[in-house]
Amino acid sequence: MASGLVFAYREIKKETSEKSTAKPRSAAEREAALKKWEATPDGIQYKKWETSPEGKKVLAGAAKLRKSIRDSIPMEAVVTSLALPPGSRLGFEVMVRINGDDYILSFGLQQSTEFQPLHSLKVNDKLLIRSRFVSYAPKYSYPIVAGDYVERDSKILYKRAPRKGGC
């Protein structure tokens, strides 16, 4: 009886794994999906923002950091504000200036105690940061830099823990 259950479980597992593996979409399928999304109200609004002066400024600021992020080069930053503009909901974050441009330095949801050392930050603190990602959204007037590593006065204030079970 036990061997029958194991055999049945293997068959169920085999069926679900075959169903759950989807083939990657072709370039033509991705392009068609993008065109379809661009025709939606959200897509139209995003395209308008992307071509607006504010959108161009945000995209240019994000592009300036891509090489440093790709090569994991530490970036010098100065804290300009401990609060974000009203309506921001990114978790724990501060405003920083990197190479003359303003950015939102975001760490994630504020539920964790690992952010406790970051609460000691003050305006005009000089930081050394590393990030793995820069993003943007029409809702925000600044590019959003994901904070993975923050150092002040040669002391590590924050270092993102590696993901468990991932690559």
N, C-alpha and C positions, 0 to 999 in steps of 0.2 A: 504494500500500500504506500509506503513512504517513497519508493522509487517512482510510483505513478504520479505522486504529487510533485516530485522534483522534475520529472519529465514534462508535466503540464506547465509548471512554472517556467521552465526553459522555453517552451513554445510561446507562452504569453509574452515573456521578455523579448524573444526574438521578433515577434509581431510588432510590439510597440517600438522597438529600436529601429525596425525598418520603416515604420510610419513616421517617426520623429526626425529622421535625417532628411532634410530638404536639400535639394540641389541648389548650388549658388545660382543666382539669377545672372543671365547674360547681360552684356553691356547694353544691348537693345532694350531688354526688359527694364533695366534700371533707368535708362533714359526715358522710356515711356511712362514709368511710375513717377519720375520727376516732373515731366510735362503735365501729367494728370494732377499732381499736387500743386504745381504752380498756377493751375486754373482755379483752385479752391480759394475762398476768401483769405485764409491764412497765408497761402502762397502769394497771392496778390499783394497783401499787406507787407510780407517779407521782402518781395522784390522792390516795392516802393521805398522801404527803409534802406535797403541795400544801395540804392542809387541816390539817396538823400545825402546832404553834406554830413549829417551826424553819423549815418551808417558808414560812409566812406572813411570818416575819421576813426571809427571803432575798428573797421576791417584793417586799416593801415596800421593801427596800434598793435593788433593781434599779429599781423604779418612781421612786424619788427622783432617779435620775440621768438618766432618759429625756429630759427637756427639755434638759438641758445637752448631752447627746450629740446629740440631734436638731438643735440649733442650733449645734453645734460650739463651745460655750462652754468656755474653759479652766476647769479645776476645781483648787482647792487641795487638796493631799493631803500627809499626813505618813506617812513610812515607819514601820510599827510592828514589822515582823519581816522578816528576810531569808530566812526559811524558811517553808514551808507545812506544814500538818498532815501527818503520815505518810500515805502512800498517794496523794498528789497527783501527777498526771502531766500537767501542762499545758505543760511546757517551762520557759523562764526566767520566773520570776515572783517578786513580793514582796507582802507584806501592806501595805496602806495604809489610812489612816483619812481619809474624806472626809465633812465635815459631821457628825461624830460617829458615823458608821457604818463598820464594817470591810469591806474589799473585797479580793479577790485581783486584783492588777494583773498581767496576763499579756501576754507579748510573743511567744510562740511557741517553737519548738524551739530548743534551745541550740546548734545546730550552726554558727550564723553568727557571724562576727566583729563584725557590726554591734552586738551587745549588749555589747561590751567596755567602753564607757564606763559602762554601767549597773552593772558589777561594783564600781564605786567607791561605790555607795550605802551609807549607814549608817542605823541606826535613828535616828529623829527628824529625818532630813533633810526639809526642806520642798520639795515639788515642785509644779510647775504641769503638769497633764496634760490631754491631749485624747484623746478616744476616739470611735470610730465604732460601738461595739457593747458591750452589756452582756448577759451570759447567766447562766444558773444551771443547776444539776444537783443531783439529790437526793444525789449522792455528796459534795458540798461544802456546808459550813455557811455559806458567804459567796457573794454575787454575784461574778461574774467580769467584770472590766472589761478590754477589749482595749486595750493601750497603743499608741497611734499616735504620740504626741508627748509627750516628757518634757523638762522644763526645770528646772534647779536653779540658783539664784543668777544668773538671766538668761543662763545658758549652756545651749544645747541638748545634751542627753545622747543623745537618740534621736529619730529621725523616721522613720516607716515609709515605705519607698519605694513609690511608686504601682505598682499592678499593671500588668504589661506586657500589651498586647493587649486590655485590658478597657476598660470605660467609666469 
